[in-house]
Amino acid sequence: MKVLAAELFATVAKAEDFPRTPLAEIALLGRSNVGKSSLLNRLAQRRRLARTSTSPGKTRLVHFYRIERPGRALLLVDLPGYGWARVSKAERAGWKALVEAYLGRRERLRGAILLQDLRRDWGEDEALLGAWLAERGVPVLLVLTKADKLGAAERARRVRSLTASARVTPERCIVTSSLTGEGVEALWRAIDGVL
C-alpha cells in the first residue's frame, strides 16, 4: 500500500485542543512499550515520523498523524500506553483521562487498533479496554506485535491462545513485525475495511 505523504498533524495535551478535521481517525492503543510508534512508522513508511524508545511511557501526549494514500487521507492517532511506565501515578492518571476523553467523544473515530505483544498474555487491562470500546461501538482490530521475536511453532501457539483469550475472529487479528514489515499490508487492508 503506497503512502504518498505522512506528517505529524497535531500534538495535544488537553481534550479541548483535539483538532477538528473532516478526516476519519484510527486510534492506536496498547500497553507502554508494545510498539505503537514503531508500527505507526512502518504503516507510514517513514523511519522517524513517530518517536520510539525502548523505555516504556515515551508517548505522553496524543499525537495525530496525517497519512495520505492514493484516493484517501486519514489520521492515525497514537495514544499514550497503559500499564507500567517510569512516570508518577498522577501523570498516568492524566494520560487515562486524556485517552478516555479522546475515545469517548471523537465523532471522526472510525476504529481502534489494539496492539498486543505476541509474547505477553492477554490481561485484565486489555479485556476491560476491549469491552469499553465495544460498549461505545468502536470497531477493534487486534494487532499482535513483535512477531519476529518468536519461532514459527511458538508464534502459532501464541496466536491461537491470544485470539481465544481476546475472543476475536482470525480476520480481526493481524500478526505484525515493525522490524520486518510482516502484516503491514494486511493491516492496511483491515483499516480500509473499517473505514
Order of alpha helices (4+ residues) and beta strands (2+ residues): beta-beta-alpha-beta-beta-alpha-beta-alpha-beta-alpha-beta-alpha
